[in-house]
Amino acid sequence: QEGSCVSILVCTSESERTYRFGHLTFQEFLAASFVAHLKKPAAIWAALHRDARQAINAQWNREVLFFSAGMMDEDTFVGFAKLLVGKDDGSGVLCALVKELGQR
C-alpha cells in the first residue's frame, strides 16, 4: 500500500514512554543474535529453554532457533546440535529439529 511503512519501534504509550517492535521478526532476530553469540551449547540451551514447561522447539522459539543457527559459527552449531541430540527423549523430535536446522 502506497505510503505505508513498518517502523522498528512503535510507541504504545507516550505518557509512559513504552514501545514495542513494529514486527515480531525484529525481536526474533535480536534474540537470535544474542543466542548465537553465547558460544557455549549449555548457555544457548538455557537461553532458549527458560521455561521447562515449554518445548525448545515450541512455535514461539522456532524463528529464534532458525535465525540463531544461521548466525552461529560452525563449532558452536555442531556443539549445540550434539547437545540437542543428547537431550532427545527417544521421540526423535530434537533429532529432527537438528536436521531441520542444518538444512536451513
Sequence and secondary structure as in RCSB ss.txt:
>XXXX:A:sequence
QEGSCVSILVCTSESERTYRFGHLTFQEFLAASFVAHLKKPAAIWAALHRDARQAINAQWNREVLFFSAGMMDED
TFVGFAKLLVGKDDGSGVLCALVKELGQR
>XXXX:A:secstr
 TT    SEEEEETTTTEEEESSHHHHHHHHHHHHHTT SHHHHHHHH  STTS TTSHHHHHHHHHHHHHS HH
HHHHHHHHHHHH  SSSHHHHHHHHHHH 
